[in-house]
Amino acid sequence: MNKIIVGLGEILWDVFPERKVLGGAPANFAYHVSQFGFNGYALSAVGDDLLGREIISSLEEKNLNYLIETTDYPTGTVQVTLSGAGIPQYEICENVAWDNIPFTNRTGNLARSTAAVCFGSLAQRNKTSRETIRKFLKTVPADCIKIFDINLRQHFYSKSIIEESLEIADVLKINDDEVKVIADLYGWNKMDEQEICIQLLKKFTLDIVVLTRGTDGSFVFNSEDTSYQPTPKVHVADTVGAGDSFTAAFIAAYMNGEPLTEAHQFAVEVSAYVCQQHGAMPKLADAHIEAFR
C-alpha cells in the first residue's frame, strides 16, 4: 500500500511553557496516517529562518515526507496553554509563512498523485494559501477523498470560505464547539448537534460527517448509517493532536476497506491513546500500527 495522503496547510511550532512541539493540524494528520503504511505528506511553507529550519529538521526526525516551500515571511509559532481539562488554548502570531503557501510545479505534481487530502479553514485566511488550496483540490484525481477539518477554534474564517470548502469536500470533520458556530451562521440554533450534522451532509452532498464531542463521545454519519462511540475513560496528558489523529485513523481505516462503525471504533482507540501522550505527534502503539499489516 503506497497511496499518498496529504495534510495541506499550516505547519507550526507549538510553544508550551515547558517545551516545543511540532504541530499544526495538517502535519499532525499526515504524520499519524503515515504510521498506517500510507505515504503521508505534509504540505506547507516556512520562512528562511532558524525556526523554519528547526521545523524541517523535526519533520526529518519523524521520518515524515514533506513538501515545504520557503517564503519571505517568518515561520509561525503558537503559544499553547492547557486548561484544567487538558484542552489547548492557542495564541497565533500574524502574517506567518504558512499563510503564504505558493502553488508550484512540485505542488501540482504531488496533487496529481494524491489519494486523499485533508485541509482546514486556518490556512485559508490568506489569499495566497487559499488559492493554492483551491488549485490543489482541482488538480487531484477525481476519486481523491477530500477531507475538510473545519477548525473554527481560531476564528479565522468566514461563511463564504466555509461554504466553498464544504462544496468541495467529501468528508467533514467537526467538533461540538464548531457545530455551534455553524448553527449561528445558518440559523439552526433550534436543532441539536446530530440534526445539524445530518443537515450539512444533505445540504452539501457530503459522503461522511464526523462529529467529535470531547468526553461526550463521537458520531459518524453517512447517508445510510449513524455510528456512535463513547469516549474512553483515560488519563489525559493533553489533547493536542488528538483530533488530527482521530481523523487520520478514521480515513486510514476507511481507505483500507473497513466498514463505517469499525473505522470509527479504530479512530476512537487511536485518539484516546494520543490523549495519554504529550505533544501532537507521538508514536502510536504497535497494536494500532499492526492493524494495517
Backbone torsions as a table, in degrees:
resi	resn	phi	psi	omega
1	MET	NA	117.8	-176.6
2	ASN	-137.3	40.8	-179.9
3	LYS	-78.5	135.8	-179.8
4	ILE	-84.0	126.2	176.0
5	ILE	-123.1	127.1	-170.3
6	VAL	-113.6	136.4	166.5
7	GLY	-102.9	114.3	-170.3
8	LEU	-111.0	116.3	178.1
9	GLY	147.3	-139.1	-169.1
10	GLU	-79.8	127.6	164.5
11	ILE	-107.5	124.0	-172.3
12	LEU	-125.6	157.9	170.9
13	TRP	-101.4	104.0	-179.2
14	ASP	-81.1	112.6	-174.8
15	VAL	-100.5	104.7	173.0
16	PHE	-83.9	162.7	176.4
17	PRO	-56.7	-31.5	-173.8
18	GLU	-109.0	-5.9	-175.7
19	ARG	-163.8	167.8	173.3
20	LYS	-110.8	137.2	-177.2
21	VAL	-133.9	127.1	173.0
22	LEU	-66.5	132.9	-176.6
23	GLY	-153.7	-157.1	-172.6
24	GLY	100.8	124.9	-171.7
25	ALA	-51.5	-46.1	-178.1
26	PRO	-62.6	-41.3	179.3
27	ALA	-67.3	-40.7	177.5
28	ASN	-60.3	-46.1	178.7
29	PHE	-58.6	-49.4	-177.9
30	ALA	-61.9	-39.5	-179.6
31	TYR	-63.5	-48.6	-177.0
32	HIS	-67.1	-40.5	-179.2
33	VAL	-67.3	-28.8	179.3
34	SER	-67.5	-22.1	-180.0
35	GLN	-75.9	-9.9	179.6
36	PHE	-100.2	16.9	175.9
37	GLY	92.7	-1.3	175.5
38	PHE	-84.7	162.5	179.0
39	ASN	-92.0	85.2	-175.0
40	GLY	-82.0	129.8	179.6
41	TYR	-120.8	136.1	169.0
42	ALA	-100.2	126.2	-179.3
43	LEU	-119.2	118.2	-176.9
44	SER	-160.0	-161.7	176.5
45	ALA	-139.5	150.8	172.6
46	VAL	-134.0	161.8	174.8
47	GLY	-81.5	161.9	175.5
48	ASP	-82.4	69.1	-175.6
49	ASP	-143.9	177.2	-177.2
50	LEU	-60.5	-42.5	-178.5
51	LEU	-64.9	-40.6	176.5
52	GLY	-60.4	-42.6	179.1
53	ARG	-67.6	-34.2	176.6
54	GLU	-65.3	-39.1	179.1
55	ILE	-64.2	-45.6	179.3
56	ILE	-62.5	-41.0	177.6
57	SER	-61.7	-39.9	179.5
58	SER	-67.1	-38.8	176.2
59	LEU	-61.2	-40.3	179.2
60	GLU	-65.3	-38.7	177.6
61	GLU	-64.3	-31.9	178.5
62	LYS	-79.7	-6.2	-175.4
63	ASN	58.6	36.2	179.0
64	LEU	-100.7	128.3	174.8
65	ASN	-64.7	148.2	178.9
66	TYR	-150.8	153.6	169.3
67	LEU	-127.3	98.5	-174.3
68	ILE	-114.0	119.8	174.3
69	GLU	-91.8	146.8	178.7
70	THR	-98.8	133.1	179.7
71	THR	-123.2	173.5	179.0
72	ASP	-79.5	-10.2	-178.9
73	TYR	-82.4	155.3	177.1
74	PRO	-70.5	152.7	177.8
75	THR	-71.7	140.9	-174.2
76	GLY	-82.5	141.9	171.9
77	THR	-117.4	158.0	176.1
78	VAL	-128.0	124.2	172.6
79	GLN	-85.7	120.7	-175.0
80	VAL	-116.0	128.4	169.4
81	THR	-122.6	156.9	-177.1
82	LEU	-113.9	138.2	174.2
83	SER	-72.8	174.5	179.1
84	GLY	-61.3	-24.4	178.3
85	ALA	-90.1	5.8	179.4
86	GLY	82.2	14.3	-179.3
87	ILE	-85.4	126.8	-178.4
88	PRO	-72.5	138.8	173.3
89	GLN	-114.9	128.3	-170.3
90	TYR	-111.7	147.4	169.1
91	GLU	-134.6	113.6	-170.8
92	ILE	-106.4	137.2	175.8
93	CYS	-76.4	158.9	-174.4
94	GLU	-94.9	162.8	172.5
95	ASN	54.4	45.5	-176.0
96	VAL	-93.4	168.4	-174.4
97	ALA	-58.2	-41.5	-175.9
98	TRP	-68.3	-9.9	170.8
99	ASP	-75.5	-8.6	-169.8
100	ASN	-130.6	48.3	-179.1
101	ILE	-75.7	116.5	-179.7
102	PRO	-82.2	155.1	173.8
103	PHE	-95.7	113.6	-176.0
104	THR	-116.4	178.0	174.9
105	ASN	-61.1	-37.9	178.0
106	ARG	-62.6	-41.3	179.4
107	THR	-63.1	-44.6	179.2
108	GLY	-62.6	-41.2	178.4
109	ASN	-63.5	-40.9	177.5
110	LEU	-63.7	-42.8	-179.5
111	ALA	-58.3	-41.5	-176.5
112	ARG	-67.3	-14.5	180.0
113	SER	-109.0	9.3	-170.9
114	THR	-90.3	130.0	179.1
115	ALA	-93.6	-25.7	177.2
116	ALA	-155.3	144.2	-179.6
117	VAL	-139.4	134.8	177.8
118	CYS	-111.5	128.9	-179.6
119	PHE	-139.1	161.0	-177.0
120	GLY	-132.2	-163.3	-179.6
121	SER	-92.0	-30.9	-168.2
122	LEU	-61.0	-46.7	-179.1
123	ALA	-69.1	-14.6	-176.5
124	GLN	-87.0	4.1	177.5
125	ARG	-71.9	-12.7	-178.7
126	ASN	-113.3	139.3	-175.2
127	LYS	-61.4	-41.3	-177.6
128	THR	-60.5	-52.2	-179.6
129	SER	-67.7	-36.1	179.2
130	ARG	-60.4	-43.9	178.3
131	GLU	-66.3	-37.6	178.6
132	THR	-64.6	-43.4	177.9
133	ILE	-60.0	-44.5	179.6
134	ARG	-62.3	-46.0	179.7
135	LYS	-63.1	-41.9	179.8
136	PHE	-60.6	-46.7	-177.1
137	LEU	-68.7	-26.2	176.3
138	LYS	-79.6	-20.3	-175.7
139	THR	-91.3	-22.6	-177.1
140	VAL	-63.9	158.4	177.0
141	PRO	-59.4	157.9	-176.0
142	ALA	-61.1	-30.2	-177.8
143	ASP	-94.2	8.2	176.5
144	CYS	-64.3	136.0	177.4
145	ILE	-86.6	122.2	-177.6
146	LYS	-105.5	116.6	-177.0
147	ILE	-107.0	121.8	177.1
148	PHE	-101.7	104.4	174.6
149	ASP	-89.6	97.9	-159.2
150	ILE	-61.4	-36.8	168.5
151	ASN	49.9	68.1	-179.5
152	LEU	-98.1	3.8	-176.1
153	ARG	-60.8	-33.4	-175.8
154	GLN	-81.9	-10.1	179.0
155	HIS	65.0	22.1	172.7
156	PHE	-97.6	77.6	-176.6
157	TYR	-158.6	169.6	172.8
158	SER	-146.1	162.0	-179.6
159	LYS	-61.1	-37.9	-178.8
160	SER	-65.2	-40.8	178.7
161	ILE	-66.2	-41.7	177.8
162	ILE	-60.4	-47.1	-177.6
163	GLU	-66.9	-41.8	177.7
164	GLU	-59.9	-40.7	-179.0
165	SER	-69.5	-42.3	179.3
166	LEU	-65.2	-33.9	179.2
167	GLU	-69.0	-24.2	178.8
168	ILE	-88.8	-32.2	-168.1
169	ALA	-72.4	155.2	169.5
170	ASP	-103.1	-34.1	-177.2
171	VAL	-126.6	134.5	174.7
172	LEU	-113.3	127.9	170.9
173	LYS	-108.2	123.8	-175.5
174	ILE	-141.9	151.5	175.1
175	ASN	-114.7	177.3	-173.0
176	ASP	-65.6	-34.4	176.8
177	ASP	-66.8	-39.6	-179.6
178	GLU	-69.6	-31.2	175.5
179	VAL	-60.7	-37.2	178.7
180	LYS	-63.6	-39.1	177.2
181	VAL	-63.5	-45.5	178.6
182	ILE	-60.8	-41.0	179.2
183	ALA	-60.0	-41.1	178.6
184	ASP	-67.5	-41.0	-177.7
185	LEU	-64.7	-36.1	-173.5
186	TYR	-107.8	3.5	-179.5
187	GLY	68.5	34.9	-178.4
188	TRP	-103.7	27.0	-172.8
189	ASN	-64.3	-21.6	179.2
190	LYS	-84.4	-7.6	177.6
191	MET	-87.6	151.5	172.0
192	ASP	-84.9	174.6	-173.8
193	GLU	-59.1	-42.7	-178.4
194	GLN	-64.6	-42.3	179.2
195	GLU	-62.2	-39.0	179.2
196	ILE	-64.9	-42.5	179.6
197	CYS	-63.7	-41.7	178.0
198	ILE	-66.1	-37.2	176.9
199	GLN	-63.0	-42.6	177.3
200	LEU	-63.4	-41.8	178.8
201	LEU	-55.7	-45.4	-177.3
202	LYS	-77.0	-45.4	-174.6
203	LYS	-60.6	-38.9	-175.7
204	PHE	-109.9	15.3	178.4
205	THR	45.7	48.6	177.0
206	LEU	-77.8	154.0	174.6
207	ASP	-80.2	-40.3	-173.9
208	ILE	-145.5	141.7	167.5
209	VAL	-121.7	127.7	177.9
210	VAL	-108.9	122.2	179.7
211	LEU	-117.2	117.7	174.5
212	THR	-104.8	141.1	-172.4
213	ARG	-132.3	36.9	177.9
214	GLY	58.0	-127.7	-177.9
215	THR	-73.5	-7.7	-178.8
216	ASP	-92.2	12.7	176.0
217	GLY	88.3	-171.5	-175.9
218	SER	-144.7	156.6	178.3
219	PHE	-124.9	149.7	167.6
220	VAL	-129.0	128.6	-177.1
221	PHE	-119.1	138.9	160.3
222	ASN	-134.4	-174.2	-173.1
223	SER	-67.9	-16.7	-174.4
224	GLU	-115.1	-16.7	-168.2
225	ASP	-149.0	157.8	171.0
226	THR	-131.8	129.9	178.2
227	SER	-115.8	130.9	174.6
228	TYR	-119.1	138.0	175.3
229	GLN	-134.2	131.8	175.2
230	PRO	-71.5	160.0	176.2
231	THR	-82.6	125.3	178.5
232	PRO	-61.4	145.6	176.8
233	LYS	-85.4	105.9	-178.3
234	VAL	-132.3	163.1	173.6
235	HIS	-79.7	115.5	-174.7
236	VAL	-88.9	120.0	173.1
237	ALA	-80.1	-52.3	166.6
238	ASP	-164.6	165.5	-175.8
239	THR	-104.0	10.5	-179.7
240	VAL	-63.8	124.3	177.9
241	GLY	84.6	-5.9	-176.7
242	ALA	-64.9	-41.8	178.8
243	GLY	-65.7	-35.7	179.4
244	ASP	-69.5	-38.5	177.5
245	SER	-67.4	-35.3	176.5
246	PHE	-60.2	-50.2	-178.8
247	THR	-61.8	-44.0	-179.0
248	ALA	-62.6	-45.7	-178.5
249	ALA	-65.9	-39.9	179.2
250	PHE	-64.0	-48.0	-178.9
251	ILE	-64.6	-40.9	178.8
252	ALA	-60.6	-46.4	-179.8
253	ALA	-66.7	-41.4	179.4
254	TYR	-61.4	-44.8	178.8
255	MET	-70.4	-20.5	178.3
256	ASN	-84.7	2.7	175.2
257	GLY	93.1	8.0	-180.0
258	GLU	-72.7	142.9	174.2
259	PRO	-61.5	162.0	-174.3
260	LEU	-53.8	-49.8	-176.2
261	THR	-65.1	-40.6	179.8
262	GLU	-68.0	-39.4	176.5
263	ALA	-63.4	-39.3	178.1
264	HIS	-63.5	-47.8	-180.0
265	GLN	-59.6	-42.0	178.9
266	PHE	-63.0	-42.1	179.2
267	ALA	-61.9	-40.0	178.5
268	VAL	-63.1	-44.7	-179.4
269	GLU	-62.5	-44.0	-179.5
270	VAL	-65.5	-45.9	-179.4
271	SER	-62.5	-40.2	178.3
272	ALA	-62.5	-38.6	177.3
273	TYR	-64.3	-44.6	-179.0
274	VAL	-62.8	-37.1	178.6
275	CYS	-60.4	-24.7	-178.5
276	GLN	-86.6	-2.9	-179.9
277	GLN	-108.2	167.0	173.8
278	HIS	-96.4	137.4	174.7
279	GLY	92.8	164.5	-173.0
280	ALA	-81.6	-20.8	-171.3
281	MET	-128.5	58.0	175.4
282	PRO	-73.6	156.0	172.8
283	LYS	-72.2	133.0	-177.8
284	LEU	-74.4	162.7	177.4
285	ALA	-65.8	148.2	-179.5
286	ASP	-56.3	-35.0	-178.4
287	ALA	-63.1	-35.1	178.5
288	HIS	-69.3	-43.0	-178.4
289	ILE	-69.1	-39.5	-178.5
290	GLU	-65.4	-21.8	179.8
291	ALA	-61.4	-17.2	-177.1
292	PHE	-109.3	12.3	-179.1
293	ARG	-115.9	NA	NA
